[in-house]
Structures are given as C-alpha cells and as structure tokens.
Amino acid sequence: MLGKNIQNLIRDMRVSDYFFILVVLANVLLVIYLGIGNYQNAAKVAASQNNAEEIMIWFEALAGKLDANEPIEPAACTPIDEDTKLVKGVKANHWKNCVEALFAAKGPFESYVNLLNPTGPAYTAKCNKTNLLNSGSLIFEKLTANPAGPPGVSPLEPGERLVSGLQIRLSLCDTGFYLIRIGEFKL
Amino acid sequence: MNLQPISFSRMNLHIRKRMFDLFFNHQIQTNYCNQFERFVTYMILLNLAGLILEHIPVVYETREHLFHIFDVVSLIIFSIEYVLRVYVAPEDPAFSSAKYPRLAYCKSPFALIDLASILPFYLGAFFDADLRVLRALRLLKLCRPLVPAVNEFLELNKDKSYRYKIYALVNETPTSGNLHHIFDMFIVTWVIVSVLAVIFESVQSISYHLHSEFIILDTIAVVIFSTEYIMRIYSAPEDPKYQAWFKGRVSFACKPTSIIDFMAIVPFYLESLLHHLFDLRFLRVFRLMRLLKLARYSGATQSLFTVIKREWPVMKAAVFILLLLVMLAACLGYVFEHEAQPDKFENIPQAIYWSVITLASVGYGDISPITPAGRAVTIVIALLGIGIFAIPAAILSSALSDQLRIERERMMNELYHMLEDGVISADEQELIEAEAKRLHLSKGELTRLLEKAKVEMGIEHAAVKDANGASSEMSLEFLSKHPELAAEQLKITISKLQQIVSVSDRQELSRYIDNPSNVTGLQSSMLKILLQNAAAKGEKKD
C-alpha cells in the first residue's frame, strides 16, 4: 500500500515540484559539505588540544626535574630560584629563549605544527582576531596572583624572566578566535 | 472432568483479548495503546542516544556498567513487547484470518524489525563477535507509528497536488492527519536538542571533550531546520493569504515566525562560509534563536502578542510617562551630582543609566548620589518608580487574564453551538479537546465547562451517562422537543424488551401476563406481541 501511494505521489509531480526537491537536495549537500569542513576543523582542534596537553605534561614534569636536580633540556627553560634572582651577577633565562628552544629543531616539540594554519605560528602572545593566521596557535599567558579575586592574566612577554613559581596558562586559539584553555602550570 | 482444561483455555482467551484491548487495540480510545507505543518510542530514542554516547570515550569509559544495565533493561522491555505482540496476534484483525495467525505475524515486516532489534544481543551469547552496532536496527522500530501515519496522510491527500501535500505536512490542515503531529514532534525535539547543545557548548569542560560531536549535532540540526524552512516557503502559496507565487512567498518569508526560522539557520551558513574573512563569533549566540521556533507550537505566545497588540495604546501612554520620569530624574541627578562626582555623573546619558536602575528598584550601587539634594531626589524617584514601573506590568497581566477570559467565552460559544442538536459528535469532541489543549484547560475544567454549557442550554439531564460512559436515558422534556431522538429512544427500548423476553422463560412469562391482576391491558397486548415475535424467531432458528 505504501509503495503504491509513493508511486502515485511521484506520478503527480510537476516541474516546480522537481525543482523544489532539487533545491532541498542542493541545500542538504551544501550543509553536509560545510559540516564536513567544520568537522575537519574540529578534529584538528582536538588534535591540537592533545598536542598542547603533551606540552603541559612536559612543563609539569619540569618542576619534578628541578626538585630532583636533574638536567633540563633545553637549558634555556631552566628557571632560577626566587632567592637567587636577587643575587648580583646571576642571569635568568628569558621566556623568548625557552619557547624558541622548545619548538626549534632538536627541541622536544620540533615536530609541532599549527594544524589549523600550517603557515601560521605554532605559538603567539595573543589570540588576535585581526591576524587570521593566529588561529590554531598556542597562547602562553602569565597569571598574577590576586588576593581579592581571580588571578590577573597578561600576555607572557618575550623578555619575561623565568623564575621558579611563575604561573603560566596554556591555551589554544580556536578557529573562531576563542581561547580554549588547556591548563595551568607553575615553573 | 473436562471442566478444568476448558476453563484454562477460556481464561487464556480472555487474558489474550484483554491484553490486546489494553495495549494494542487502536480502535479503543480509553486503553493504554497510545501510552504503550509512546513508551516504546521513547525507549528507542533513548537507545539511539545511548548508542551515540557509547562512541564518545570520555562519556563511555567511566560509565560502562551503566550503559550495560540500560542495554539489558532495554532488551528486556523490547523482548517483552515482541513476545506480547506474538501472543496477541490471533486477536489482531490483520492476522486473525490467517491459518496460523502467530506465524503470519512473525513473517510481517514489523515483527521482523522487532526481532532484528533484539536478536543481536541474544546472538552475542553464541558468537564471539561485537554485534552491539546492530542495535542501531532498533531505530527501524520507529517505522511502526510512522508507516501507518504516512499511509493515512497519502490517502487523505490522494487528490491533492504535491505542493499541497508539503503544505499539509508542515501546517495543521483538515488533511494533515497524524503525520503532521509526528513532524511537529520531530521539529520540537530537534529544537530542544540543538538549544541544549548550544548551552552545553558554552561550558568549557564539556565543549573541550565533545567539540566534534557538537559540530555533527549542529550540522544535522541545520539540515533539518533548513529543509523545514524551504518546505514552508515552497508551500506558502497554498495558504490563501500568500497565493501569489513570488510575492506571496516574500510576504510569507517576512512573517515573524519565518524570520525566526531563517535566523535559526543563517548563522551556520555565514560562520562556515565567511569565518576566515570576518569575526562572526557573535553569530553563535543567534543559534539560541531556535528556541523561539517553539513559539509556533504554543498558544501562550500567540495570546501574549494579541494582548500586546490590543493594549498597545495604553502601553504607549505608560511608556511615555515612564520616559518622562526617567529623563526628569536623570536631569536632576546630573544637576545635583555632576559637580560632586564628575567621574560618575559625567554626562546626562550616564545619569539616565543611574535613573533607570534606581526607578526599576534594581539599585546596583555602582553609581549613587552623595549630595543631600541628590539623595532627596533619589528618595522621590525611588518611591515613584515602584508605582510607575508597575503600570505596564499590571496592564499586561490584567490584559492577559482578560484575553484568557475572552478565549474561554469564545470556546463556550462554540460549545453552545455544538450543543444545539443536543449531542456532541466525535468530531466535535475532538475539536473541543484540541481547543482545551490550546487554552491549557485541564480535563476537570473542560468537564466543568461542558456541564455548565449543558445546564445553560437546558439539557443538563438530557443524557445521563452510566459508569461506562454510555448514554442510557433522556429526559421527557428533552425528548418532547426532539421527535427524532424520541423515535431512536423508543427503538432502543423495544430492542431491550426483545432481549429480556429472549433470555426469559417464555412459558412462565405467558402465565404471568395471563393473570389480569399482574398487568394492564396495554402491557398484556405488548408483551404478547413480544412473546409471539420471540417464538417465531425460535422456530426459525430450529
């Protein structure tokens, strides 16, 4: 009965009805095509999140290595103690050197690429919507303790001295230039 | 000796009939057939949700045992359903004429689907293979309510054009049938699902793990809503108000509900196509506009819009007074406070913000007066604000209750009109129930209104219903006004008399009526006719 009814339905169709079906199908195909594009981006974001988590794990292990007096590779990422920073003649590492060493050739994350924008930077100071290449980049931010409320967040400047206890937040710059928070760690 | 097997067989037949009537007989209105089917449908949807969630590691890995318990419970329910359907198959008119009704049922497409939905689990006990994915076959069970609805819809719209069929599917028409309700339910479900997805997507801890799943959900929602939108636009000329093929469609597209439909899908296209050119983050929030699509399915929003439209002149006057007060308070605040607090009362627009917050009794406290004159003004405007801000709210609430009263009166008038012939037909009953649902009337309230209408129409005792809801007696006064109903009542009474005579001992009855002290002449003649009739029937049978 259903088959017969459907046969009747198709038999009585006019040109405009076929055009309507064509429009519906075209729209469905377009949405699926755009959806697949969005999904692929989402998959890249998920992969970037996993990569960023590995960076987080590396930084979290840093504190343990320091406690155990193990050598840190790259050495540019070794922070100095709060007390030693006041000692004259002791030079602290700068964030710029550390992050460059991490992502440089032979660094622990040399294979890391910005999956959303392969031509874009692997890391940047700010998720800036005016620079479209920023999406997919890692964002390192400095957290400053605030006794009155949540900690203050500011971009981690290249010249920032690496001192033990420095709190850093790692985020990922999303396709829509939203920050996806990966986690926080202490040097 | 044979008494026990016979009684067992009878009992079995009785139970089977009772089971069929209770859960599977669509002809009976007061049974649990609809509830049972709805329950099974919900179970199918929950199974589908479970199947999807099982493929999300972060959800499944920590709750594996819960999924297993749910799966076992579902299997038990679906197995019971299958066994019950096989058991009552001989009672089903579709299979009762077959030589082996149960076998005929088992070979039917629906039964095969039912079997396919439970078989993978049982097979899993014999084969070492992961057949869980076959549970997706349970989705096919949804065909059970869908196929009859599609058939009914195509039958009702047999002679109608294809465009009208689309129109009848997306809009309530006399030929829409059950398929339209299923379509509405489907859209409402997806609106709720997609809005929940938008809300949960904003929660970082959820979005972090389920970002891809939200993308899939949004894409499916847009496929559904955009198809619905195109269907509505295409079929718009079937509505007499939008008959012109182009102009009509444009006018239809400019309707508030159509704009809402459009706003619900357009962010997806814009964001997907133009995200690399512009910052379109703000468009994501517009996906919440999908919630407004529900307005189409609720009479409450319709009533609210009617009220606002009707009370617009009064509302305008109230808003005008409100604006005057706000401006006056802002100016006074600026005059008295500007010198003392130039950073807070920097200009009149800032003072307007302060006056609105004070008049509305919100009082954030971020801007507050410090001069004595400013404080005095604040006291006055705060007191005035309580009354003035309440005016539009009071107008709206009284107008809304007025609107409800008007709509109920309209329904009462319809009831009077329906009761003009003294009875409410099945179609009329359906219309009343639909209207009661729209007005959010409870069953008790509807019965009360019906009783009231009957009393006012003077037919309160016209039909006395017995415990089973069947009409038994009509008042003489009512029958005197309705000769055709009086004739029907007489016919029923004669049939009842015939039944009584047929089950009685005819010889005893004859002896009884032969005694003139027992019956009058008329009663005796009538009973004799009935006895003769019964005797003639008995001879014929022999």
Chai-1 contact restraints between the chains, C-beta under 6 A:
chainA,res_idxA,chainB,res_idxB,connection_type,confidence,min_distance_angstrom,max_distance_angstrom,comment,restraint_id
A,M1,B,N151,contact,1.0,0.0,6.0,A-B,restraint_1
A,L2,B,N151,contact,1.0,0.0,6.0,A-B,restraint_2
A,N5,B,L154,contact,1.0,0.0,6.0,A-B,restraint_3
A,M13,B,Y162,contact,1.0,0.0,6.0,A-B,restraint_4
A,D17,B,Y162,contact,1.0,0.0,6.0,A-B,restraint_5
A,F20,B,Y234,contact,1.0,0.0,6.0,A-B,restraint_6
A,V23,B,I230,contact,1.0,0.0,6.0,A-B,restraint_7
A,V24,B,T227,contact,1.0,0.0,6.0,A-B,restraint_8
A,V24,B,I230,contact,1.0,0.0,6.0,A-B,restraint_9
A,N27,B,S226,contact,1.0,0.0,6.0,A-B,restraint_10
A,V28,B,V223,contact,1.0,0.0,6.0,A-B,restraint_11
A,V31,B,V222,contact,1.0,0.0,6.0,A-B,restraint_12
A,V31,B,V223,contact,1.0,0.0,6.0,A-B,restraint_13
A,L34,B,S272,contact,1.0,0.0,6.0,A-B,restraint_14
A,G35,B,T219,contact,1.0,0.0,6.0,A-B,restraint_15
A,N38,B,I215,contact,1.0,0.0,6.0,A-B,restraint_16
A,N38,B,S272,contact,1.0,0.0,6.0,A-B,restraint_17
A,Y39,B,I215,contact,1.0,0.0,6.0,A-B,restraint_18
A,A42,B,H211,contact,1.0,0.0,6.0,A-B,restraint_19
A,A42,B,S212,contact,1.0,0.0,6.0,A-B,restraint_20
A,A42,B,I215,contact,1.0,0.0,6.0,A-B,restraint_21
A,A43,B,S212,contact,1.0,0.0,6.0,A-B,restraint_22
A,V45,B,H211,contact,1.0,0.0,6.0,A-B,restraint_23
A,K129,B,D279,contact,1.0,0.0,6.0,A-B,restraint_24
A,G176,B,R281,contact,1.0,0.0,6.0,A-B,restraint_25
